[in-house]
Amino acid sequence: MSNGRALRRAPRPTLLAATAALAALTLTACSSDGGTQGGSGGTNFVVGKDGVSTAEKGERAEAPRLKGEGLDGKQIDLGDYKGKVVVLNVWGSWCAPCRAEAPYLTKVAKATADKGVQFVGINTRDPNKQPAIEFEKDFGVEYPSFFDPAGKLMLRFPNGTMSPKGIPSTVVVDREGKIAARAMQALDDKQLHKMIDPLIAEK
């Protein structure tokens, strides 16, 4: 009973801090189990057996306008890539599944660059840039990455959409700036092409 009274009397800032801490723990989860949610309860996307969520053209939510500093110190604005298929990959240098998928990301990024596809990373939970920069050197990553240590860019995706909720996550945005596909797991080249190729073919 005393515990219940203590909980009810907890000041609002304390409860808000606890909620924020729980959200942060969720975002820092580094897993390759491919668990996903969606496809019911009024959502406009479906989840395939491979863990990849997709939305049909006309049923897609608008992607947020992401702007911020890149690992190279230059500013990145997602709006600059309007008219291209954009592959957003959330990663951290400390994340083992991120290291596993990195060679496939760099391979497909190069293979699709002349087809109107732009890869952009969102580096998160790295306390400083150096480990992330070393990661990019190790895997030959040539596309830009936001430096987002606190995970603020991930939180800009609207609720109920195919938002990146884990690390690694990959979100694909169509040429109209709408969220078309998402995977919350490490991907290989075949899975990446499955997400990207239909959007390349769209008119």
C-alpha positions, 0 to 999 in steps of 0.5 A, a space after each residue: 500500500 505504501 508503495 502505491 501511495 509513493 507512486 501516486 505522489 511522485 512528481 510529474 517531472 520524475 514520471 516524465 524522466 522515467 518515461 524518457 529513460 524507458 524510451 531511450 532503452 528501447 531505442 538503444 536495443 541492438 538486435 537482429 531478431 527482425 521482430 516487427 509490428 504493424 499490418 493491423 489496427 488501422 495501420 497502412 502497411 503490412 509486414 512480410 514473413 521476412 520482417 520487411 514492412 511495405 506500404 502501397 503507393 497512395 497509402 504511404 505516410 510523409 517522411 519527416 524533413 530531417 536536417 542536421 550535421 553529418 559525420 564529416 561536419 557538413 550539413 545534411 538535408 533530406 529535402 535535397 534528395 527529393 525526386 530520388 529513392 532514399 535509403 535511410 539506415 540507422 546504425 551505431 559503430 558499437 552494434 554487431 548487426 550493423 557491422 554485419 550488414 554494412 558490406 551489403 549496404 555499401 555494395 547496394 549503394 554503389 550498384 543503385 547510385 546511377 538509378 536515382 537511389 541515395 543512401 543516407 546513414 543515421 549514426 546514433 548512440 556513439 558518444 563522439 564521431 571518431 568510432 563512427 568515422 573509423 567504422 565508415 573507413 573499415 567498411 568503405 562507406 561513401 554515402 553521408 551519415 547524420 551524427 545523431 548521438 541522442 537519437 533525436 532524428 528517429 523520434 521525428 517520424 510520425 507515430 503509427 508509421 513505419 518509423 525506425 524503432 531499433 538499431 539497426 533499422 532501414 527505412 526507404 523513402 520513395 521519390 515523392 518523399 513518402 515512407 514506402 518500406 522498413 526493416 528493423 533488422 540487419 539486411 543483406 543485399 537481396 533484402 535491400 534490393 527487394 525493398 528498393 527495386 520496386 520503387 526504382 521501377 515506379 513512375 
